[in-house]
Amino acid sequence: MGQQIARGEPVRPESPEELGYRRFLGQISSQEMMDRLRTWPYTFGRQRDYDDYERGSWDDVLNLRRQGFLSDQEYAELRVITDPMPRPPDDPLPWEKGWQPQ
């Protein structure tokens, strides 16, 4: 994916992570990246069964922050927007009430 982005080729489906990489490469401005990330229809990851994690688009933002592609200020601004958004429930784990073998 990084080579496609470096050549200016579109990578689909577009993701928050792609926007961060494109800003890093100078293909889009910080303003454009943040404008798009502020209005992104985020999904949130959740634990599926005992050893599976279903990623959401917010995981891309977390990765961008960990890798240094988002500043603390940019991340904090996005957190203010996403904190009130509903999260899907994790599946119950085997030792929890309501667990059903799949």
Secondary structure, DSSP 8 states (H G I E B T S, - for coil): -HHHHHTT---SS--HHHHHHHHHTTSS-HHHHHHHHHT------EEETTTEEE--HHHHHHHHHHTTSS-HHHHHHHHHHHTTS--------TTSTT----
